[in-house]
Amino acid sequence: SLDGICLVIPNIKVPISKSCIFVSDVFLRLTIGKHHLEVNFYDKIDTSSIRVTENNGIHHIHLNKQKRKLWPEVMFQGTKGEILQRKEKSLLRREL
């Protein structure tokens, strides 16, 4: 959508209370039990908007975009070096 995105994590039989979610303005790192997921977003998200819900073991992670617009894709496509550089810059912005 123009306003935000929703990541749907299928039934992995681990309650959301046993998960760890780290969000910066361009990436999300999720650990649920032994499962790990990292998403490098196409553009910036509003880190204060994260909302996590669970329904019948399916986890939904709702995030608003910083700018209301349609992204051509959810994930940033780049080299490993470009992705790492974006993450490092994002972490620096988060610390400010």
C-alpha positions, 0 to 999 in steps of 0.5 A: 500500500501507499502508507505501509507494509505488513510482513506475514510470518507463517505458523512457526508454533512459537508465541510472539512473546518469545520473539525479538524484533529490531527495527531501524529506518531501513531494515528489520531483524526478527528472531522467533525461536530458532528462526531468523529473518532480516528485511532490508526495506526499499525505502525508510519506514517509521520505526515508531509505528511498528505493530505486531499481532498474532492470530492462530500462530501467524505473526503480522508485523505492520510498519508505516512508511516515512513517505506515503508512496508506492515502492516498486518492491519491498526489499532493497536490491543491492550488493552485499556491500551496499546493503551493509553500508545502508545498515551501518548508516541507519544504525548511526542515525538511530543512535543520534 
